[in-house]
Amino acid sequence: MRQIWLRPWLPWLALIALGAAGCQRNVGYPANYREYAYVSNGGSNTVTVLDLVNMRQDRVIAVGASPSGLAVNPRRNEIYAVNSGSGTVTVINAETNSVAATIRVQLQPYFIDVDAQGERAYVANSGSNNVSVIDLAHRRVIGVIGAGEAPGIARIANNGTTLVISNRASGSVSIADARSFKVRSSFDHCPGATDVMVLPDSSKAFIACSGGHQIMVIGLAHATGSSPAPADVLLTFLDVGKTPIHMALKPDGGEAFVSNYDSDTISELTTSSNEVGGAYLVGAHPVRGLVSADNSLLYVSDFSAGRVVIYSIDDGKLVPPGVRVGEGPDALAFSASGRMLLVANAQSGDIAAVRLDANTASLLTLFPAGRAPNDIVVKAFLVR
């Protein structure tokens, strides 16, 4: 769907040459403060590490074949890279930016999620139709959960007990008990099931049915809160645009925004009432969205337009003119302060750093990456 290769944008080279000398940030960080961005380069078998304090490339780490999904441990200074081609997970020590371990999982792993305690990771193995459960402290697989055909995403809820798995080839969703490693329910009729979003209170899951034009909404079994639910239940299907492939949740959990790749739109969802508020044109082939910490702005990467657009959530309209960033912008991540947006350009093989200032955004610089960068995460910490 996104394998369309265009001619490189040579004008950006002049911009880099003119602006790189002034990119370093001297803003009074403590001497032991570190902040790095990690980029998986699917075509180079590497992870690029960017030093966001000094605004420079730190190093390039060799990992397994065809790295795809990345995850950050919230409690340990570790990053995890899934290697789809070699069936492994690479553990990166963020303090030394070196490989600490390699964990074998199963065939064609694609995505990894880490629980809120930083104790376990869940890896969807699309070639084995299952999910590997990893004990991160002991760096070993402790269980395997069966799934449908070609699972793409395995998302662990904040309660640590519910795992939601999207099965792309079978057009289904599996709900598993993360403690017993057993599937407790499954739901069909979600063609091309891809992205999974779970609400912060672990009460609902939203799944993008990318083979059609709908979002599946599932009420998750839970024992806490004012309205405990004894079982998982299909609540509804929400009509959005064609080929919904990603959902961006507001930090407060009240609304989410769906990137409709083949409709060139985003759809606004109200998560409490399971309603679609409207659809808005944003550009050519939107792929990812990311909402600011104050819940006011949505940033969307337009894959075929080479830009990031800004949508004002309160005003319900775009904030012109957007930012040209590179070829094939895809994955997005904020810096720890939220004042910089990082954009992985899948086709031009670089990372755009975008300065965010009130309702405006401007390109700060471009970092080199490997071939086909496809995911990006940020880790900030103090060295003890």
C-alpha positions as a LaTeX table, in Angstrom:
\begin{tabular}{lrrr}
\hline
Residue & $x$ (\AA) & $y$ (\AA) & $z$ (\AA) \\
\hline
Met1 & 0.00 & 0.00 & 0.00 \\
Arg2 & 2.90 & 2.38 & 0.74 \\
Gln3 & 5.53 & 0.96 & $-1.59$ \\
Ile4 & 5.53 & 3.91 & $-4.00$ \\
Trp5 & 9.02 & 5.32 & $-4.62$ \\
Leu6 & 9.52 & 8.88 & $-5.81$ \\
Arg7 & 12.48 & 10.98 & $-6.94$ \\
Pro8 & 14.61 & 12.34 & $-4.01$ \\
Trp9 & 14.08 & 15.94 & $-2.96$ \\
Leu10 & 17.46 & 17.52 & $-3.64$ \\
Pro11 & 16.53 & 21.01 & $-2.38$ \\
Trp12 & 16.64 & 19.74 & 1.21 \\
Leu13 & 20.41 & 19.25 & 0.92 \\
Ala14 & 20.94 & 22.98 & 0.66 \\
Leu15 & 18.76 & 23.55 & 3.71 \\
Ile16 & 20.82 & 21.09 & 5.76 \\
Ala17 & 24.09 & 22.70 & 4.71 \\
Leu18 & 22.87 & 26.16 & 5.70 \\
Gly19 & 21.18 & 25.22 & 8.95 \\
Ala20 & 23.09 & 22.37 & 10.53 \\
Ala21 & 25.72 & 24.57 & 12.16 \\
Gly22 & 23.12 & 26.29 & 14.31 \\
Cys23 & 21.13 & 23.26 & 15.42 \\
Gln24 & 22.80 & 22.43 & 18.72 \\
Arg25 & 20.60 & 23.16 & 21.74 \\
Asn26 & 22.33 & 24.72 & 24.75 \\
Val27 & 19.42 & 25.09 & 27.14 \\
Gly28 & 20.96 & 24.23 & 30.49 \\
Tyr29 & 20.39 & 20.50 & 30.69 \\
Pro30 & 21.93 & 18.75 & 33.72 \\
Ala31 & 25.24 & 17.10 & 32.88 \\
Asn32 & 23.73 & 13.66 & 33.44 \\
Tyr33 & 20.63 & 14.23 & 31.27 \\
Arg34 & 20.30 & 12.10 & 28.17 \\
Glu35 & 17.66 & 12.14 & 25.45 \\
Tyr36 & 17.85 & 9.91 & 22.40 \\
Ala37 & 15.63 & 9.05 & 19.46 \\
Tyr38 & 15.84 & 5.53 & 18.04 \\
Val39 & 14.91 & 4.83 & 14.42 \\
Ser40 & 14.45 & 1.35 & 12.93 \\
Asn41 & 15.78 & 1.15 & 9.37 \\
Gly42 & 13.98 & $-1.75$ & 7.73 \\
Gly43 & 16.15 & $-1.72$ & 4.60 \\
Ser44 & 19.50 & $-1.41$ & 6.36 \\
Asn45 & 19.20 & $-3.86$ & 9.29 \\
Thr46 & 20.13 & $-1.07$ & 11.67 \\
Val47 & 18.82 & 1.29 & 14.33 \\
Thr48 & 19.94 & 4.91 & 14.07 \\
Val49 & 20.45 & 6.72 & 17.39 \\
Leu50 & 19.98 & 10.51 & 17.46 \\
Asp51 & 21.29 & 12.64 & 20.33 \\
Leu52 & 18.50 & 15.17 & 20.91 \\
Val53 & 20.44 & 17.18 & 23.50 \\
Asn54 & 23.24 & 18.02 & 21.09 \\
Met55 & 21.13 & 17.60 & 17.93 \\
Arg56 & 23.38 & 15.16 & 16.13 \\
Gln57 & 23.54 & 11.53 & 15.13 \\
Asp58 & 25.02 & 9.53 & 17.98 \\
Arg59 & 25.63 & 6.21 & 16.23 \\
Val60 & 24.19 & 3.43 & 14.09 \\
Ile61 & 23.57 & 0.04 & 15.72 \\
Ala62 & 23.53 & $-3.20$ & 13.74 \\
Val63 & 20.52 & $-5.32$ & 14.71 \\
Gly64 & 18.70 & $-8.21$ & 12.99 \\
Ala65 & 17.19 & $-8.41$ & 9.52 \\
Ser66 & 14.41 & $-5.98$ & 8.56 \\
Pro67 & 13.79 & $-4.21$ & 11.89 \\
Ser68 & 10.26 & $-2.87$ & 12.19 \\
Gly69 & 8.54 & $-2.05$ & 15.50 \\
Leu70 & 10.28 & $-0.34$ & 18.41 \\
Ala71 & 9.29 & $-0.02$ & 22.07 \\
Val72 & 10.61 & 1.85 & 25.11 \\
Asn73 & 10.75 & 0.35 & 28.58 \\
Pro74 & 9.07 & 2.85 & 30.95 \\
Arg75 & 11.09 & 1.65 & 33.99 \\
Arg76 & 14.43 & 0.55 & 32.57 \\
Asn77 & 16.78 & 2.38 & 30.22 \\
Glu78 & 16.20 & $-0.08$ & 27.42 \\
Ile79 & 14.85 & $-0.03$ & 23.86 \\
Tyr80 & 13.50 & $-3.05$ & 21.99 \\
Ala81 & 13.70 & $-3.55$ & 18.23 \\
Val82 & 11.71 & $-6.27$ & 16.45 \\
Asn83 & 13.61 & $-7.86$ & 13.57 \\
Ser84 & 11.00 & $-9.18$ & 11.13 \\
Gly85 & 13.45 & $-10.95$ & 8.86 \\
Ser86 & 15.39 & $-12.82$ & 11.53 \\
Gly87 & 12.64 & $-13.59$ & 14.05 \\
Thr88 & 14.36 & $-11.86$ & 16.94 \\
Val89 & 14.13 & $-8.92$ & 19.32 \\
Thr90 & 17.22 & $-6.79$ & 19.92 \\
Val91 & 17.62 & $-5.27$ & 23.40 \\
Ile92 & 19.46 & $-1.93$ & 23.31 \\
Asn93 & 21.02 & $-0.46$ & 26.46 \\
Ala94 & 20.09 & 3.25 & 26.24 \\
Glu95 & 22.88 & 4.32 & 28.60 \\
Thr96 & 25.61 & 2.90 & 26.35 \\
Asn97 & 23.61 & 2.67 & 23.11 \\
Ser98 & 24.85 & $-0.85$ & 22.55 \\
Val99 & 23.23 & $-4.23$ & 22.04 \\
Ala100 & 22.61 & $-5.86$ & 25.42 \\
Ala101 & 20.89 & $-9.04$ & 24.24 \\
Thr102 & 19.12 & $-10.74$ & 21.37 \\
Ile103 & 15.96 & $-12.73$ & 22.11 \\
Arg104 & 14.61 & $-15.26$ & 19.63 \\
Val105 & 10.87 & $-15.20$ & 19.07 \\
Gln106 & 9.07 & $-16.76$ & 16.07 \\
Leu107 & 8.43 & $-16.06$ & 12.39 \\
Gln108 & 8.06 & $-12.56$ & 10.97 \\
Pro109 & 7.55 & $-10.58$ & 14.17 \\
Tyr110 & 6.27 & $-7.12$ & 13.38 \\
Phe111 & 5.24 & $-5.20$ & 16.50 \\
Ile112 & 6.23 & $-5.10$ & 20.18 \\
Asp113 & 4.43 & $-3.60$ & 23.17 \\
Val114 & 5.67 & $-3.31$ & 26.76 \\
Asp115 & 3.45 & $-3.29$ & 29.84 \\
Ala116 & 3.24 & $-0.27$ & 32.14 \\
Gln117 & 5.48 & $-1.93$ & 34.74 \\
Gly118 & 8.25 & $-2.57$ & 32.20 \\
Glu119 & 8.28 & $-6.26$ & 33.11 \\
Arg120 & 6.88 & $-8.00$ & 30.04 \\
Ala121 & 6.84 & $-7.46$ & 26.31 \\
Tyr122 & 4.40 & $-8.85$ & 23.76 \\
Val123 & 5.54 & $-9.56$ & 20.20 \\
Ala124 & 3.07 & $-10.28$ & 17.40 \\
Asn125 & 4.57 & $-12.96$ & 15.11 \\
Ser126 & 2.74 & $-12.53$ & 11.80 \\
Gly127 & 4.35 & $-15.62$ & 10.24 \\
Ser128 & 3.55 & $-17.95$ & 13.15 \\
Asn129 & 0.02 & $-16.78$ & 13.98 \\
Asn130 & 0.88 & $-16.17$ & 17.63 \\
Val131 & 2.27 & $-13.73$ & 20.19 \\
Ser132 & 5.50 & $-14.25$ & 22.17 \\
Val133 & 5.50 & $-13.13$ & 25.80 \\
Ile134 & 8.94 & $-11.98$ & 27.00 \\
Asp135 & 10.22 & $-11.66$ & 30.58 \\
Leu136 & 12.33 & $-8.54$ & 30.11 \\
Ala137 & 14.35 & $-8.89$ & 33.32 \\
His138 & 15.49 & $-12.40$ & 32.40 \\
Arg139 & 15.47 & $-11.73$ & 28.62 \\
Arg140 & 13.59 & $-14.88$ & 27.67 \\
Val141 & 10.28 & $-15.98$ & 26.20 \\
Ile142 & 8.00 & $-17.33$ & 28.94 \\
Gly143 & 4.87 & $-18.07$ & 26.93 \\
Val144 & 3.18 & $-18.10$ & 23.54 \\
Ile145 & $-0.41$ & $-16.97$ & 22.91 \\
Gly146 & $-2.28$ & $-18.29$ & 19.89 \\
Ala147 & $-3.89$ & $-15.76$ & 17.56 \\
Gly148 & $-5.57$ & $-15.55$ & 14.16 \\
Glu149 & $-3.85$ & $-15.39$ & 10.79 \\
Ala150 & $-1.00$ & $-12.89$ & 10.40 \\
Pro151 & $-1.29$ & $-10.97$ & 13.68 \\
Gly152 & 0.11 & $-7.48$ & 13.24 \\
Ile153 & $-0.46$ & $-5.68$ & 16.53 \\
Ala154 & $-0.58$ & $-7.03$ & 20.09 \\
Arg155 & $-1.47$ & $-4.20$ & 22.47 \\
Ile156 & $-1.39$ & $-4.68$ & 26.25 \\
Ala157 & $-3.96$ & $-2.69$ & 28.25 \\
Asn158 & $-2.85$ & $-0.50$ & 31.14 \\
Asn159 & $-4.34$ & $-2.97$ & 33.62 \\
Gly160 & $-1.71$ & $-5.48$ & 32.49 \\
Thr161 & $-4.22$ & $-8.30$ & 32.17 \\
Thr162 & $-5.84$ & $-7.79$ & 28.75 \\
Leu163 & $-4.02$ & $-8.21$ & 25.44 \\
Val164 & $-5.74$ & $-7.13$ & 22.20 \\
Ile165 & $-4.45$ & $-8.73$ & 18.99 \\
Ser166 & $-5.35$ & $-7.67$ & 15.44 \\
Asn167 & $-5.18$ & $-10.46$ & 12.85 \\
Arg168 & $-4.76$ & $-8.93$ & 9.42 \\
Ala169 & $-5.14$ & $-11.99$ & 7.17 \\
Ser170 & $-8.14$ & $-13.49$ & 8.97 \\
Gly171 & $-9.84$ & $-10.13$ & 9.50 \\
Ser172 & $-10.34$ & $-10.83$ & 13.17 \\
Val173 & $-9.47$ & $-9.67$ & 16.67 \\
Ser174 & $-8.32$ & $-11.90$ & 19.53 \\
Ile175 & $-8.63$ & $-10.89$ & 23.19 \\
Ala176 & $-6.22$ & $-12.76$ & 25.46 \\
Asp177 & $-5.64$ & $-13.02$ & 29.21 \\
Ala178 & $-2.07$ & $-11.86$ & 29.66 \\
Arg179 & $-1.69$ & $-13.84$ & 32.89 \\
Ser180 & $-2.81$ & $-17.26$ & 31.64 \\
Phe181 & $-1.57$ & $-16.78$ & 28.03 \\
Lys182 & $-4.96$ & $-17.93$ & 26.74 \\
Val183 & $-7.36$ & $-16.35$ & 24.27 \\
Arg184 & $-10.63$ & $-15.62$ & 26.03 \\
Ser185 & $-12.66$ & $-14.24$ & 23.10 \\
Ser186 & $-12.44$ & $-13.48$ & 19.39 \\
Phe187 & $-14.37$ & $-11.29$ & 16.96 \\
Asp188 & $-14.65$ & $-11.55$ & 13.17 \\
His189 & $-15.69$ & $-9.23$ & 10.31 \\
Cys190 & $-12.83$ & $-6.72$ & 10.59 \\
Pro191 & $-11.14$ & $-7.03$ & 7.15 \\
Gly192 & $-7.45$ & $-6.18$ & 7.17 \\
Ala193 & $-7.42$ & $-5.63$ & 10.96 \\
Thr194 & $-4.40$ & $-3.43$ & 11.72 \\
Asp195 & $-4.01$ & $-0.74$ & 14.36 \\
Val196 & $-5.23$ & $-1.32$ & 17.93 \\
Met197 & $-6.05$ & 1.41 & 20.43 \\
Val198 & $-6.99$ & 0.67 & 24.07 \\
Leu199 & $-8.44$ & 3.37 & 26.30 \\
Pro200 & $-6.37$ & 4.39 & 29.34 \\
Asp201 & $-8.91$ & 2.85 & 31.74 \\
Ser202 & $-8.70$ & $-0.49$ & 29.86 \\
Ser203 & $-12.47$ & $-0.49$ & 29.25 \\
Lys204 & $-12.56$ & $-0.47$ & 25.44 \\
Ala205 & $-10.52$ & $-1.38$ & 22.40 \\
Phe206 & $-10.77$ & 0.21 & 18.96 \\
Ile207 & $-9.44$ & $-1.73$ & 15.96 \\
Ala208 & $-8.89$ & $-0.30$ & 12.46 \\
Cys209 & $-10.40$ & $-2.52$ & 9.76 \\
Ser210 & $-8.07$ & $-1.29$ & 7.03 \\
Gly211 & $-9.51$ & $-3.57$ & 4.36 \\
Gly212 & $-12.72$ & $-1.57$ & 4.47 \\
His213 & $-13.91$ & 1.67 & 6.04 \\
Gln214 & $-14.75$ & 0.87 & 9.64 \\
Ile215 & $-13.45$ & 0.85 & 13.21 \\
Met216 & $-14.46$ & $-2.10$ & 15.38 \\
Val217 & $-15.25$ & $-1.19$ & 19.01 \\
Ile218 & $-15.00$ & $-3.87$ & 21.69 \\
Gly219 & $-15.97$ & $-3.51$ & 25.33 \\
Leu220 & $-13.29$ & $-5.26$ & 27.38 \\
Ala221 & $-13.98$ & $-7.38$ & 30.44 \\
His222 & $-12.82$ & $-5.62$ & 33.61 \\
Ala223 & $-13.56$ & $-5.81$ & 37.31 \\
Thr224 & $-12.70$ & $-2.25$ & 38.31 \\
Gly225 & $-14.47$ & 1.09 & 37.95 \\
Ser226 & $-18.10$ & 2.07 & 38.41 \\
Ser227 & $-19.40$ & $-0.33$ & 35.74 \\
Pro228 & $-17.51$ & $-3.66$ & 35.86 \\
Ala229 & $-17.93$ & $-5.88$ & 32.80 \\
Pro230 & $-17.86$ & $-9.69$ & 33.13 \\
Ala231 & $-17.04$ & $-10.43$ & 29.48 \\
Asp232 & $-15.69$ & $-8.94$ & 26.28 \\
Val233 & $-18.44$ & $-7.77$ & 23.93 \\
Leu234 & $-18.64$ & $-6.30$ & 20.44 \\
Leu235 & $-20.16$ & $-2.85$ & 20.88 \\
Thr236 & $-20.37$ & $-1.46$ & 17.35 \\
Phe237 & $-18.69$ & $-0.71$ & 14.04 \\
Leu238 & $-17.98$ & 2.96 & 13.25 \\
Asp239 & $-18.00$ & 4.13 & 9.62 \\
Val240 & $-14.96$ & 6.22 & 8.78 \\
Gly241 & $-13.03$ & 6.73 & 5.50 \\
Lys242 & $-11.42$ & 4.25 & 3.14 \\
Thr243 & $-8.47$ & 2.24 & 4.42 \\
Pro244 & $-8.23$ & 3.39 & 8.05 \\
Ile245 & $-4.69$ & 2.46 & 9.12 \\
His246 & $-3.87$ & 4.41 & 12.30 \\
Met247 & $-5.61$ & 5.93 & 15.32 \\
Ala248 & $-4.22$ & 8.76 & 17.45 \\
Leu249 & $-5.69$ & 9.06 & 20.93 \\
Lys250 & $-5.79$ & 12.33 & 22.84 \\
Pro251 & $-3.84$ & 12.09 & 26.12 \\
Asp252 & $-7.09$ & 12.63 & 28.04 \\
Gly253 & $-8.65$ & 9.64 & 26.22 \\
Gly254 & $-11.79$ & 11.52 & 25.19 \\
Glu255 & $-11.27$ & 11.60 & 21.44 \\
Ala256 & $-9.29$ & 9.77 & 18.79 \\
Phe257 & $-8.41$ & 10.57 & 15.18 \\
Val258 & $-8.33$ & 8.00 & 12.40 \\
Ser259 & $-5.99$ & 8.31 & 9.41 \\
Asn260 & $-7.97$ & 7.22 & 6.34 \\
Tyr261 & $-5.24$ & 6.47 & 3.80 \\
Asp262 & $-7.35$ & 6.19 & 0.65 \\
Ser263 & $-9.82$ & 8.96 & 1.50 \\
Asp264 & $-7.16$ & 11.60 & 2.25 \\
Thr265 & $-9.05$ & 12.36 & 5.45 \\
Ile266 & $-9.01$ & 12.04 & 9.20 \\
Ser267 & $-12.14$ & 11.00 & 11.13 \\
Glu268 & $-12.82$ & 12.23 & 14.64 \\
Leu269 & $-14.11$ & 9.69 & 17.18 \\
Thr270 & $-15.72$ & 10.34 & 20.54 \\
Thr271 & $-14.56$ & 7.39 & 22.61 \\
Ser272 & $-17.14$ & 7.59 & 25.41 \\
Ser273 & $-20.20$ & 7.48 & 23.13 \\
Asn274 & $-18.67$ & 5.52 & 20.21 \\
Glu275 & $-19.60$ & 8.20 & 17.68 \\
Val276 & $-17.93$ & 9.65 & 14.59 \\
Gly277 & $-17.88$ & 13.41 & 14.80 \\
Gly278 & $-16.82$ & 14.20 & 11.25 \\
Ala279 & $-14.20$ & 13.75 & 8.55 \\
Tyr280 & $-11.69$ & 16.36 & 7.40 \\
Leu281 & $-9.48$ & 16.52 & 4.31 \\
Val282 & $-5.84$ & 16.66 & 5.34 \\
Gly283 & $-3.79$ & 15.84 & 2.24 \\
Ala284 & $-2.50$ & 12.93 & 0.19 \\
His285 & $-2.52$ & 9.58 & 1.98 \\
Pro286 & $-2.41$ & 10.35 & 5.72 \\
Val287 & $-0.68$ & 7.53 & 7.63 \\
Arg288 & 0.03 & 8.53 & 11.24 \\
Gly289 & $-1.26$ & 11.03 & 13.74 \\
Leu290 & 0.02 & 12.34 & 17.07 \\
Val291 & $-1.80$ & 14.61 & 19.55 \\
Ser292 & $-0.04$ & 17.26 & 21.62 \\
Ala293 & 0.17 & 16.86 & 25.41 \\
Asp294 & $-2.35$ & 19.66 & 25.97 \\
Asn295 & $-4.92$ & 17.88 & 23.73 \\
Ser296 & $-5.19$ & 20.88 & 21.40 \\
Leu297 & $-3.32$ & 19.95 & 18.20 \\
Leu298 & $-3.12$ & 16.89 & 15.96 \\
Tyr299 & $-0.09$ & 16.37 & 13.74 \\
Val300 & $-0.62$ & 14.13 & 10.69 \\
Ser301 & 1.99 & 12.74 & 8.30 \\
Asp302 & 0.81 & 12.85 & 4.67 \\
Phe303 & 2.76 & 10.05 & 3.02 \\
Ser304 & 2.34 & 11.08 & $-0.63$ \\
Ala305 & 2.47 & 14.85 & $-0.04$ \\
Gly306 & 5.79 & 14.89 & 1.80 \\
Arg307 & 4.51 & 17.03 & 4.61 \\
Val308 & 3.07 & 17.13 & 8.11 \\
Val309 & $-0.20$ & 18.98 & 8.57 \\
Ile310 & $-1.55$ & 20.50 & 11.78 \\
Tyr311 & $-5.18$ & 20.15 & 12.78 \\
Ser312 & $-6.63$ & 22.36 & 15.52 \\
Ile313 & $-8.87$ & 20.07 & 17.56 \\
Asp314 & $-10.81$ & 22.82 & 19.34 \\
Asp315 & $-11.39$ & 24.79 & 16.12 \\
Gly316 & $-12.06$ & 21.76 & 13.94 \\
Lys317 & $-9.88$ & 22.98 & 11.08 \\
Leu318 & $-6.40$ & 22.79 & 9.62 \\
Val319 & $-3.72$ & 25.28 & 10.63 \\
Pro320 & $-2.02$ & 26.25 & 7.34 \\
Pro321 & 0.34 & 25.75 & 5.68 \\
Gly322 & 1.83 & 22.59 & 7.23 \\
Val323 & 5.52 & 21.64 & 7.00 \\
Arg324 & 7.38 & 20.01 & 4.11 \\
Val325 & 9.57 & 17.34 & 5.70 \\
Gly326 & 10.81 & 14.79 & 3.13 \\
Glu327 & 9.67 & 11.87 & 1.00 \\
Gly328 & 7.19 & 9.42 & 2.44 \\
Pro329 & 6.73 & 10.82 & 5.97 \\
Asp330 & 5.37 & 8.09 & 8.20 \\
Ala331 & 6.16 & 7.46 & 11.89 \\
Leu332 & 6.02 & 10.38 & 14.33 \\
Ala333 & 7.39 & 11.03 & 17.82 \\
Phe334 & 7.60 & 14.02 & 20.15 \\
Ser335 & 10.74 & 15.00 & 22.02 \\
Ala336 & 10.45 & 14.73 & 25.80 \\
Ser337 & 9.60 & 18.44 & 26.11 \\
Gly338 & 6.99 & 18.25 & 23.36 \\
Arg339 & 8.61 & 21.20 & 21.59 \\
Met340 & 10.01 & 19.14 & 18.72 \\
Leu341 & 8.36 & 16.63 & 16.40 \\
Leu342 & 10.45 & 13.91 & 14.76 \\
Val343 & 9.26 & 12.48 & 11.44 \\
Ala344 & 10.61 & 9.31 & 9.81 \\
Asn345 & 10.71 & 9.76 & 6.03 \\
Ala346 & 10.42 & 6.22 & 4.67 \\
Gln347 & 11.36 & 7.03 & 1.08 \\
Ser348 & 14.10 & 9.64 & 1.44 \\
Gly349 & 15.76 & 7.77 & 4.32 \\
Asp350 & 16.05 & 10.62 & 6.79 \\
Ile351 & 14.46 & 12.06 & 9.94 \\
Ala352 & 12.96 & 15.54 & 9.96 \\
Ala353 & 13.17 & 17.54 & 13.18 \\
Val354 & 10.28 & 20.01 & 13.29 \\
Arg355 & 10.25 & 22.89 & 15.76 \\
Leu356 & 6.84 & 23.36 & 17.39 \\
Asp357 & 5.90 & 26.83 & 18.59 \\
Ala358 & 2.30 & 27.61 & 19.61 \\
Asn359 & 0.17 & 26.84 & 16.54 \\
Thr360 & 3.08 & 26.97 & 14.11 \\
Ala361 & 5.73 & 24.50 & 13.04 \\
Ser362 & 8.93 & 24.84 & 11.03 \\
Leu363 & 11.61 & 22.48 & 9.80 \\
Leu364 & 14.66 & 22.68 & 12.05 \\
Thr365 & 16.96 & 20.16 & 10.36 \\
Leu366 & 17.19 & 16.72 & 8.77 \\
Phe367 & 19.10 & 13.81 & 10.28 \\
Pro368 & 20.44 & 10.99 & 8.10 \\
Ala369 & 18.97 & 7.53 & 8.67 \\
Gly370 & 19.23 & 4.18 & 6.95 \\
Arg371 & 17.07 & 2.77 & 4.17 \\
Ala372 & 13.31 & 2.66 & 4.73 \\
Pro373 & 13.06 & 4.01 & 8.30 \\
Asn374 & 9.74 & 2.80 & 9.63 \\
Asp375 & 9.46 & 3.51 & 13.35 \\
Ile376 & 10.80 & 6.00 & 15.86 \\
Val377 & 10.74 & 6.25 & 19.66 \\
Val378 & 12.28 & 8.65 & 22.19 \\
Lys379 & 13.88 & 7.87 & 25.56 \\
Ala380 & 14.91 & 10.54 & 28.10 \\
Phe381 & 16.61 & 9.76 & 31.42 \\
Leu382 & 19.23 & 10.79 & 33.98 \\
Val383 & 22.44 & 8.77 & 34.23 \\
Arg384 & 23.04 & 7.80 & 37.85 \\
\hline
\end{tabular}
